[in-house]
Amino acid sequence: MSAVYKDDQEDWMTVCLKYLLFVFNFLFWVGGAAVLGVGVWTLVEKSDYLSLLASSTFAVSAYILILAGSLVVVTGFVGCCAVIREHRSCLSTYFFFLLIIFLIELVAGVLAYVYYQRLSEELKQHLNHTMTKNYAQPGKESITLAVDRLQQDFKCCGSNNSHDWMQSVYISYKQADGRVVPDSCCKTITPQCGKRDHPSNIYKVEGGCITKLEQFLADHLLIIGAVGIGVACLQICGMVFTCCLYKRIKMDPY
């Protein structure tokens, strides 16, 4: 009787582990969708701003999340097959996929955190140079569009303030046509509205565009880091459940 009771107890525990893995797979898919969504949103919604950054760390973090989120679809399918068929080889493959995605998301989270620490210094050193030296210059169309969108989206003018534009190559050349700031600084854009830099006409923001862009990127990096590390921690539970179920399956059925 004790042997039968022990077998029933083991079967019950195995069933519980299978249900736990099914629940985990559902949460895993949801988390994967969040990871993929954050990565795509970061690159698509505000991709123009990436050309204003000195390094590619921000973009790399987003690409890593997209890769990890895409792998979740395959991994979730493998996980369901592993639970249903109770094959050790399937469980091993599932565990391997979980470990790979765990490491990928952890890397994305760490990159986001490290870049967050030096974001302010990079923007201070690089943004003003980019705006004053590359705006409206041949071959720099992407930067020009990014600066125009930055100033309009965040209602700012210049990297630190509107006077920064007086040092720009664009204002110094005839192509400015008498403007003292680009037209994208204007509260209401009209042809050659940049000729007048009065506060009633252009955006005068304390800290300029650097402050606005820094806050925007910092918020995104926190989201990237939180989602990446959060889902990575969730996968630890999945790996534990997988190991437990693996130990209860003595051999692959023929």
C-alpha positions in Angstrom: 0.0 0.0 0.0 2.8 2.4 0.8 4.4 1.8 -2.6 1.1 2.5 -4.4 0.6 5.6 -2.3 4.1 6.7 -3.2 3.5 6.1 -6.9 0.2 8.1 -6.7 2.0 10.9 -4.9 4.7 11.0 -7.6 2.1 11.0 -10.4 0.3 13.9 -8.6 3.5 15.9 -8.3 4.3 15.3 -12.0 0.9 16.5 -13.0 1.3 19.6 -10.9 4.6 20.3 -12.5 3.1 19.9 -15.9 0.4 22.4 -15.1 2.9 24.8 -13.6 4.9 24.6 -16.8 1.8 25.3 -18.9 1.0 28.3 -16.8 4.6 29.5 -17.1 4.5 29.1 -20.8 1.4 31.4 -21.0 3.2 34.0 -18.8 6.3 33.5 -20.9 4.4 34.2 -24.1 2.9 37.4 -22.5 6.3 38.5 -21.3 7.8 37.7 -24.7 5.2 39.8 -26.4 6.0 42.7 -24.0 9.7 42.3 -24.8 9.1 42.3 -28.5 6.7 45.2 -28.3 9.1 47.4 -26.3 11.9 46.6 -28.8 9.9 47.4 -31.9 8.3 50.5 -30.3 11.7 51.9 -29.4 13.1 51.5 -32.9 10.0 52.4 -34.9 8.3 55.1 -32.9 11.4 57.2 -32.1 14.0 55.9 -34.5 14.8 59.4 -35.8 16.5 60.2 -32.5 19.0 57.4 -32.8 21.0 59.3 -35.4 21.6 62.0 -32.7 23.4 59.6 -30.4 27.2 59.1 -30.4 27.0 55.3 -29.6 24.7 52.6 -30.8 24.1 51.1 -27.4 20.5 52.3 -27.2 19.6 50.7 -30.5 21.5 47.5 -29.7 19.5 47.1 -26.5 16.3 47.4 -28.5 17.5 44.9 -31.2 18.4 42.4 -28.5 15.0 42.6 -27.0 13.4 42.0 -30.5 15.6 39.0 -30.9 14.7 37.6 -27.5 11.0 38.3 -28.0 11.0 36.5 -31.4 12.7 33.4 -29.8 10.0 33.2 -27.2 7.5 32.1 -29.9 9.7 29.1 -30.8 10.5 28.4 -27.2 6.9 28.4 -26.1 6.0 25.9 -28.7 8.9 23.6 -27.7 7.9 24.0 -24.1 4.3 22.8 -24.8 5.6 19.8 -26.8 8.0 19.0 -24.0 5.3 19.0 -21.4 2.8 17.0 -23.4 5.1 14.4 -24.7 7.2 14.2 -21.5 10.4 13.6 -23.4 13.7 14.3 -21.7 15.2 15.4 -25.0 12.4 17.9 -25.5 12.8 19.2 -21.9 16.5 19.5 -22.4 16.0 21.5 -25.6 13.4 23.7 -23.9 15.7 24.3 -20.9 18.5 25.3 -23.4 16.3 27.8 -25.2 15.2 29.3 -21.9 18.8 29.7 -20.8 19.8 31.3 -24.1 16.9 33.8 -23.9 17.6 34.4 -20.3 21.2 35.4 -21.1 20.1 37.6 -24.1 17.6 39.5 -22.0 20.0 39.9 -19.2 22.6 41.4 -21.6 19.9 43.8 -22.9 19.0 44.8 -19.4 22.7 45.3 -18.3 23.4 47.3 -21.5 20.4 49.6 -20.8 21.5 50.1 -17.2 25.2 50.9 -18.2 24.1 53.3 -20.9 21.7 55.0 -18.6 24.6 55.8 -16.3 26.6 57.7 -19.0 23.6 59.0 -21.1 23.8 62.6 -19.7 27.5 63.0 -20.4 27.2 61.6 -23.9 24.4 64.0 -24.8 26.3 67.0 -23.4 29.4 66.2 -25.4 27.8 65.1 -28.6 24.4 66.7 -29.2 25.5 70.3 -29.5 28.2 69.3 -32.0 25.8 67.3 -34.0 23.2 70.0 -34.2 25.6 72.9 -35.0 27.9 71.1 -37.4 25.6 68.8 -39.3 22.2 70.5 -39.5 21.1 71.1 -43.1 24.5 70.0 -44.4 24.9 67.8 -47.6 24.6 64.1 -46.8 23.2 64.8 -43.3 19.5 64.7 -44.2 18.7 62.1 -41.6 20.2 64.3 -38.8 18.4 67.4 -40.1 15.1 65.6 -40.0 15.9 64.2 -36.5 16.8 67.7 -35.2 13.6 69.2 -36.7 11.4 66.5 -35.2 13.3 66.7 -31.8 12.6 70.5 -31.6 9.0 70.2 -32.6 8.2 67.0 -30.5 9.8 68.3 -27.3 9.1 72.0 -27.9 12.7 73.1 -27.5 15.3 75.1 -29.5 19.0 74.4 -29.5 21.0 71.8 -27.5 21.2 74.0 -24.4 19.2 77.1 -25.5 18.3 78.9 -28.7 21.6 80.9 -28.7 23.5 77.7 -29.6 22.3 78.1 -33.2 24.3 81.3 -33.6 27.4 79.0 -33.6 26.0 76.7 -36.2 27.3 76.2 -39.7 23.7 76.5 -41.0 23.1 80.0 -39.6 26.5 81.2 -40.7 25.9 80.3 -44.4 23.7 82.0 -46.9 21.3 79.1 -46.9 19.8 80.3 -43.6 18.5 83.3 -45.5 18.6 85.6 -42.5 17.3 83.1 -40.0 18.7 83.1 -36.5 17.3 79.7 -35.7 15.8 76.9 -37.8 12.1 77.1 -38.6 11.5 74.0 -36.5 12.2 76.1 -33.4 9.0 78.1 -34.0 5.8 77.5 -32.0 3.9 77.8 -35.3 5.9 76.9 -38.3 5.6 79.3 -41.2 8.1 80.0 -44.0 11.2 81.8 -42.6 9.7 82.1 -39.1 13.2 81.4 -37.8 14.2 85.0 -38.5 12.7 86.1 -35.2 13.8 84.5 -32.0 11.5 86.3 -29.6 10.0 84.0 -26.9 6.6 84.6 -28.3 7.7 83.1 -31.6 10.1 80.3 -30.7 10.5 77.7 -27.9 12.6 78.9 -25.0 13.0 75.9 -22.6 15.3 75.8 -19.6 18.0 73.2 -20.3 17.2 73.1 -24.0 16.7 69.9 -26.1 19.5 68.1 -24.1 17.3 68.0 -21.0 14.2 66.9 -23.0 16.0 64.1 -25.0 17.9 62.9 -21.9 14.6 62.4 -20.0 13.0 60.7 -22.9 15.9 58.3 -23.4 16.3 57.7 -19.7 12.6 56.7 -19.5 13.0 54.3 -22.4 16.1 52.7 -21.0 14.4 52.1 -17.7 11.6 50.3 -19.5 14.0 48.3 -21.6 16.0 47.3 -18.5 13.0 46.5 -16.4 11.3 44.4 -19.1 14.5 42.6 -20.0 15.5 41.8 -16.4 11.9 41.1 -15.3 11.2 38.5 -18.0 14.7 37.0 -17.4 13.8 36.5 -13.7 10.5 34.9 -14.8 12.5 32.4 -16.9 14.3 31.3 -13.8 11.0 29.8 -12.5 10.5 28.0 -15.8 14.0 26.5 -15.7 13.4 25.3 -12.1 10.1 23.7 -13.1 11.7 22.1 -16.2 14.5 20.6 -14.1 12.1 19.2 -11.6 9.9 17.6 -14.3 13.1 16.3 -16.0 14.1 14.5 -12.9 10.7 12.8 -12.6 10.9 11.4 -16.1 13.3 8.5 -16.0 13.7 7.9 -19.7 12.2 8.9 -23.0 9.3 6.7 -23.9 9.7 4.6 -27.1 
